[in-house]
Amino acid sequence: MSVTAKKQENSNETVALLYKDFANLKTFVFYVSEESAFFMKLLSAKVYRSETPNLYEKLKKFITKVEKTKTEAENWNSALEEHKDQIRLLLGDQNRNPKDFYENEHIKLKEQVLAFINDSNNLKLDIFRFTGDLLLTE
């Protein structure tokens, strides 16, 4: 196998890994978006003990945070679609090294998306902790 063919094979493998990683990130962002819809319904439902002090104010704060998370998920979805287009362009561009793209662009985006997912998971935990004991049992 020639050096050029070996280099192309390595580039294709790197692009395949980028696509796989992209697909995982896209799935995680999709889950956050879908979970946001669930939490909006949960926080808006009339299923809480009304005698809880400042209940509606606290629920409203959570609703605002969930709305923000939903918007951020939509923004990340768009950013990931643009990122996918950049990955696709790597296949036909012999001048761009997929490994450089991975190290310089993909890793940064991945870290940012994972931080967003971590923040949304923390929000979910906060909601569960707050609402868990407030649900009506009758």
Order of alpha helices (4+ residues) and beta strands (2+ residues): alpha-alpha-alpha-alpha
